[in-house]
Amino acid sequence: MSTSKEPRVLAIILGGGKGTRLYPLTKERSKPAVPFGGKYRIVDIPISNCINSGYRKIYLLTQFNSASLHHHITNSYNFDRFSKGFVEILAAEQTLEHSGWFEGTADAVRKNMSHFRSQNPTHYIILSGDQLYRMDLKAFMKSHIESGADITIATTAVNRRDASGFGIMQIDKDKKITAFQEKPAPDKDISDWKIPESSRGDLPAEKEYLASMGIYIFNADAMEEALDNKFTDFGKEIIPMSIKTKKVNSYIFNGYWEDIGTIRSFYEATLDLTSPTPAFEFYDGDKPIYTHMRNLPTSKINNATFESSLTSEGCIISKAKIKRSVIGVRSVIKSDTELDGVIMMGADYYENEDAKENDAKAGRPNIGIGKNCKIAQAIIDKNAAIGDNCRINVDGKKYEDGDHGLFYSADGIIVIRKGSVIPAGTVI
């Protein structure tokens, strides 16, 4: 039974900045709105973690390309009037108190405190909008309250090589954080920062250091005090300052966690979903990942061959060979086409017969992939139209990272932009 002593928790999901590392997927959308896993958006992961943990008052903070995100949230998350739950976007806005953009994670929260205070929370959970993980946030909260901490930081164990890419925490035997350093240089001696044996539990032996996951719990009064300054970033400024003046604890998370902030990490995390036992599991009936219910028809597969692949609803696939690929909603793939290691995000709509006829008259391919194409190690963004007889990333040609006109290259992965038209016979 619910009591008045239960915490009143407000979840804040940080939408991130311009998303330059995920460009061109973030050219027309914010990072949380990037399609993932065929039918989802990245933002569905943290939102679903909140809902599955019983926390249904959720704010999303964003300022770049928020239209697509807003459309997705409006169509996906509608709570009944009795739950008092909501998922609401707060974009950067001008007020009498401030007129600029969000200048960092802490600045974004500070500038929206008037909205948050109206909910009268006892605790805030701060989450990132571009991470892949499943976490019982209620267990996280329970640990925070029982520890008596003002702030608790979710941490994950990493090896020494990876430690140079994170903020590293030093903890005592009670998991109180005693020191913090941002991205220690590879040649710096941090052996004194190893996780105490009493706190290791069943952590892998080679992972000896604690890295911040960018996930925090603040007591409401601790949040007010922490933001009573001009610091703009939680990880680089607020947390190091708070460790000196507050009780800040570590919550060690021993599950799968991936920051999918780059094209390479996004590509690998998505294709891992095709594995027999993927690191991130969508197939959990008790804790589903929620998204937009589209009411699409089942996919139509005409004599195609699939190997270790995922196909979303509403697709039409004819006599194709698809290997280790993720096929998004409303994807159209025509006969004798071969895909290997391809993320196809699908389409926002079906082209009607008039549109197809107009495409034919203009010499444009229809949305989807035409006949007799071979495509490997590529990301095909939504509404792209690829003509017949195209070859993409199958001939061993290497491209420098960056824009190449018809496509974008990132770490050997070819990205076909949203809405692009690739003429028949193109070789990339």
C-alpha positions in Angstrom: 0.0 0.0 0.0 1.2 3.4 -0.9 2.1 5.7 2.0 3.0 9.4 2.4 6.6 8.3 3.1 7.1 7.0 -0.4 9.4 9.2 -2.4 7.9 11.6 -4.9 10.2 11.0 -7.8 10.6 13.2 -10.9 12.6 11.8 -13.8 14.5 14.1 -16.1 15.9 12.8 -19.3 18.7 14.9 -20.9 18.3 15.1 -24.7 21.9 16.0 -25.3 23.5 18.6 -27.5 23.8 18.9 -31.3 24.6 15.2 -31.6 27.6 15.8 -33.8 29.1 12.4 -33.2 25.9 10.8 -34.5 25.7 13.0 -37.6 24.1 12.6 -40.2 21.5 10.6 -38.2 21.1 13.8 -36.1 20.9 16.2 -39.1 17.1 16.5 -38.8 16.4 15.1 -35.4 17.8 15.1 -31.8 19.8 12.1 -30.5 16.9 10.6 -28.5 14.7 10.6 -31.6 17.1 8.5 -33.7 15.4 5.2 -34.8 16.7 2.1 -33.1 16.0 -1.6 -33.3 13.7 -1.4 -36.3 10.6 0.1 -34.7 11.8 2.1 -31.6 13.6 5.4 -30.9 16.6 5.7 -28.6 14.5 7.7 -26.1 12.1 4.8 -25.6 14.8 3.0 -23.6 15.1 5.5 -20.7 11.4 6.3 -20.8 10.6 2.5 -20.5 13.1 2.1 -17.7 11.1 4.8 -15.8 7.7 3.4 -16.5 8.7 -0.2 -15.7 10.1 1.2 -12.4 6.9 2.9 -11.5 8.1 6.5 -12.2 5.6 8.1 -14.6 6.4 11.8 -14.2 9.0 12.3 -16.9 10.5 15.4 -18.5 12.6 15.5 -21.6 15.0 18.4 -21.9 16.1 19.2 -25.5 16.9 22.2 -27.7 18.2 20.9 -31.0 15.9 19.5 -33.8 13.1 18.7 -31.3 10.2 18.5 -33.8 10.7 14.8 -34.6 11.1 13.9 -30.9 8.0 15.9 -30.0 6.0 14.1 -32.6 7.1 10.7 -31.4 6.4 11.5 -27.7 2.9 12.9 -28.5 2.0 9.8 -30.4 3.6 7.3 -28.0 3.0 8.2 -24.4 -0.5 9.1 -23.2 -1.3 8.1 -19.7 -4.8 7.9 -18.3 -6.1 10.8 -16.3 -6.0 8.8 -13.0 -2.3 7.9 -13.1 -1.2 11.6 -13.0 1.7 10.4 -15.2 3.1 12.3 -18.2 6.1 12.5 -20.6 6.6 16.1 -21.4 9.3 17.8 -23.6 10.8 21.0 -22.3 12.8 22.7 -25.1 15.0 25.7 -24.5 12.9 28.8 -24.1 13.3 32.5 -23.4 11.9 33.8 -20.2 12.3 37.0 -18.1 15.0 35.2 -16.1 17.1 33.8 -19.0 17.2 34.3 -22.7 20.0 31.9 -23.9 20.3 28.3 -25.0 21.0 25.5 -22.6 24.8 25.7 -22.0 25.2 22.2 -20.5 23.4 19.5 -18.6 23.2 21.3 -15.3 22.3 24.6 -17.0 19.4 22.8 -18.7 18.0 21.5 -15.4 18.6 24.9 -13.6 16.6 26.8 -16.3 13.6 24.4 -15.9 13.5 24.2 -12.1 10.3 26.3 -12.0 8.6 23.5 -13.9 10.0 20.8 -11.7 9.2 22.5 -8.4 5.5 22.5 -9.3 5.5 18.7 -9.0 6.8 19.0 -5.4 9.3 16.1 -5.8 11.4 14.7 -2.9 13.9 13.2 -5.4 15.1 13.7 -8.9 16.5 11.0 -11.2 18.7 12.4 -14.0 19.0 10.1 -17.0 20.7 10.3 -20.4 18.6 10.1 -23.6 21.2 8.2 -25.6 22.2 5.1 -23.6 21.2 1.5 -24.0 20.6 -0.4 -20.8 17.9 -1.9 -18.5 17.9 -0.7 -14.9 15.5 -1.2 -12.1 15.4 2.5 -11.1 13.3 1.6 -8.0 16.2 -0.5 -6.7 18.5 2.4 -7.5 16.3 4.7 -5.5 16.0 2.2 -2.6 19.8 2.0 -2.4 20.0 5.8 -2.4 17.5 6.3 0.4 19.0 3.5 2.6 22.5 4.9 2.3 21.4 8.3 3.6 23.3 10.0 0.7 22.4 13.4 -0.7 23.4 12.3 -4.2 23.9 8.9 -5.7 25.8 8.3 -9.0 25.2 5.1 -11.0 28.6 3.6 -12.0 29.8 0.8 -14.1 33.0 -1.1 -13.8 35.6 -0.6 -16.6 39.1 -1.8 -17.3 42.1 0.6 -17.2 42.1 1.1 -21.0 38.5 2.2 -21.1 38.9 4.3 -17.9 40.5 7.1 -19.9 37.2 7.8 -21.6 35.1 8.3 -18.5 34.8 10.2 -15.3 36.4 7.8 -12.7 35.2 7.5 -9.1 37.1 6.6 -6.0 35.0 5.0 -3.2 35.5 3.8 0.3 34.3 0.6 1.9 30.8 2.0 2.3 30.6 3.1 -1.4 30.9 6.7 -0.5 32.6 8.6 -3.3 35.7 10.3 -2.0 37.3 11.6 -5.2 36.6 12.1 -8.9 38.7 12.6 -11.9 37.6 13.3 -15.5 39.1 11.0 -18.2 42.5 10.1 -16.6 45.3 10.0 -19.2 46.3 6.4 -20.3 49.8 6.8 -18.7 48.6 8.2 -15.4 48.9 5.9 -12.4 45.4 5.4 -10.9 46.1 2.1 -9.1 44.9 3.7 -5.8 41.5 4.2 -7.4 40.7 0.5 -7.8 37.3 -0.8 -6.5 37.6 -2.0 -2.9 37.4 -5.7 -2.6 34.5 -5.5 -0.3 32.4 -3.7 -3.0 33.4 -5.9 -6.0 30.7 -8.6 -5.6 30.7 -10.6 -8.9 32.2 -7.9 -11.1 34.6 -9.2 -13.8 38.2 -9.4 -12.5 39.6 -7.2 -15.3 37.2 -4.4 -14.6 38.9 -2.6 -11.6 37.7 1.0 -11.9 34.3 2.7 -11.5 33.1 5.0 -14.3 30.2 7.4 -14.1 27.2 6.4 -16.2 25.8 10.0 -16.2 22.8 8.8 -14.2 22.1 10.5 -10.9 19.7 10.6 -8.0 19.5 13.9 -6.1 17.5 14.7 -3.0 15.4 17.7 -3.9 17.2 20.0 -1.5 20.6 18.8 -2.6 19.6 19.6 -6.2 18.6 23.1 -5.3 21.9 23.7 -3.5 24.0 22.0 -6.2 22.5 24.3 -8.9 22.8 27.5 -6.8 25.7 28.7 -8.9 26.7 29.3 -12.6 28.2 25.9 -13.3 26.9 24.4 -16.5 27.7 20.7 -16.5 26.9 17.9 -14.1 29.8 15.5 -14.9 32.6 18.1 -15.1 31.5 20.6 -12.4 28.5 19.9 -10.3 29.5 16.3 -9.3 33.1 17.1 -8.4 32.0 20.1 -6.3 29.3 18.1 -4.6 31.7 15.3 -3.6 33.6 17.9 -1.5 30.5 19.2 0.4 27.8 16.5 0.2 27.5 12.8 0.9 27.7 11.3 -2.6 27.5 7.5 -3.0 28.1 5.1 -5.8 25.5 2.6 -7.0 27.4 -0.1 -8.9 25.4 -1.3 -11.9 26.6 -4.7 -13.1 24.3 -5.1 -16.2 24.8 -4.2 -19.9 25.2 -0.5 -20.5 26.3 1.1 -23.8 26.6 4.8 -24.6 25.4 4.8 -28.2 26.6 8.3 -29.0 28.7 7.6 -32.1 27.9 6.1 -35.5 30.2 3.1 -34.7 28.7 2.4 -31.3 25.2 2.9 -32.7 25.9 0.5 -35.6 27.4 -2.2 -33.4 24.7 -2.0 -30.7 22.0 -2.3 -33.3 23.4 -5.2 -35.1 24.1 -7.0 -31.8 20.3 -7.3 -31.5 20.4 -9.9 -34.3 22.6 -12.2 -32.1 21.0 -15.4 -30.6 21.7 -13.9 -27.2 22.0 -10.1 -27.6 23.5 -8.0 -24.8 20.3 -5.9 -24.8 17.1 -7.9 -24.8 13.8 -6.5 -26.1 12.0 -9.8 -25.4 10.9 -9.3 -21.8 7.2 -9.6 -21.3 7.4 -8.2 -17.8 9.4 -5.1 -18.7 8.6 -4.2 -22.3 10.2 -1.3 -24.2 7.3 1.0 -25.1 7.0 2.9 -28.4 4.6 4.3 -30.9 1.7 1.9 -31.7 1.4 2.3 -35.5 -1.3 -0.2 -36.4 0.7 -1.4 -39.4 0.0 -4.7 -41.3 2.2 -7.7 -40.8 5.2 -7.9 -43.0 4.9 -9.6 -46.4 7.8 -11.8 -47.2 7.9 -13.2 -50.8 10.4 -16.0 -51.1 13.2 -14.2 -49.2 16.0 -15.7 -47.2 16.9 -14.3 -43.7 19.9 -15.1 -41.5 20.2 -13.6 -38.0 18.1 -10.6 -38.8 15.2 -8.6 -37.5 12.2 -7.4 -39.5 9.7 -4.9 -38.3 6.0 -4.6 -39.2 4.6 -3.3 -42.4 7.5 -4.4 -44.7 7.3 -5.8 -48.2 10.3 -8.0 -49.1 10.6 -9.9 -52.3 13.1 -12.6 -53.1 16.0 -11.0 -51.2 18.9 -12.4 -49.2 19.2 -10.6 -45.8 22.0 -11.4 -43.4 22.7 -9.9 -40.0 20.6 -6.9 -40.7 17.8 -4.9 -38.9 14.9 -3.9 -41.2 12.7 -1.0 -40.0 9.0 -0.3 -40.4 7.5 -0.1 -43.9 10.7 -1.1 -45.6 10.3 -2.2 -49.2 13.1 -4.4 -50.6 12.8 -5.7 -54.2 13.9 -9.0 -55.8 17.5 -10.3 -56.0 18.8 -7.7 -53.5 21.4 -8.8 -50.9 21.9 -7.1 -47.6 24.7 -7.9 -45.2 25.2 -6.0 -42.0 22.7 -3.3 -42.9 20.5 -1.1 -40.7 17.5 -0.1 -42.8 15.4 2.4 -40.8 12.4 2.1 -43.1 9.9 4.8 -44.0 7.4 7.1 -42.4 4.7 6.4 -45.0 3.8 4.3 -48.0 4.1 5.8 -51.4 0.7 5.7 -53.2 0.4 4.8 -56.9 0.4 8.4 -58.0 3.7 9.1 -56.2 5.2 6.0 -57.8 4.1 7.1 -61.2 5.5 10.5 -60.7 8.8 8.9 -59.6 8.9 6.9 -62.7 8.3 9.9 -65.0 11.1 11.8 -63.2 13.5 8.9 -63.4 13.6 8.6 -59.6 13.5 5.3 -57.7 10.7 4.6 -55.3 11.2 4.7 -51.5 13.0 1.5 -50.4 15.7 -0.6 -52.1 15.3 -1.6 -55.8 16.1 -4.8 -57.6 19.5 -6.5 -57.8 21.3 -4.4 -55.2 24.2 -5.4 -53.0 24.7 -3.4 -49.8 27.0 -4.2 -46.8 28.0 -2.4 -43.6 25.6 0.5 -44.1 22.9 2.5 -42.4 20.0 3.5 -44.6 18.0 6.3 -42.9 14.3 6.7 -43.3 12.5 7.5 -46.6 15.7 6.8 -48.6 15.1 5.7 -52.2 17.8 3.4 -53.7 17.5 2.5 -57.4 18.0 -0.9 -59.1 21.5 -2.4 -59.5 23.2 -0.3 -56.8 26.3 -1.5 -55.0 27.1 0.0 -51.7 30.2 -0.8 -49.6 30.8 -4.2 -51.2 33.8 -3.5 -53.5 36.4 -2.8 -50.8 36.8 0.9 -51.5 37.7 3.0 -48.5 36.5 6.5 -47.8 37.7 9.2 -45.4 35.2 10.0 -42.7 32.9 12.8 -43.7 30.5 14.0 -46.3 30.8 12.5 -49.8 27.8 14.0 -51.5 25.4 11.1 -52.0 26.4 9.5 -48.7 28.3 10.0 -45.5 31.2 7.8 -44.3 32.0 7.2 -40.6 34.6 4.6 -39.5 34.0 2.4 -42.5 30.2 2.6 -42.2 28.3 4.1 -45.1 25.3 6.2 -44.1 22.6 7.0 -46.6 20.8 10.1 -45.3 17.2 10.5 -44.6 15.2 11.1 -47.8 18.2 10.6 -50.0 17.8 9.5 -53.7 20.5 7.1 -54.9 20.1 6.7 -58.7 20.0 3.2 -60.3 23.4 1.7 -61.0 25.2 3.8 -58.4 28.4 2.3 -57.0 29.6 3.5 -53.6 
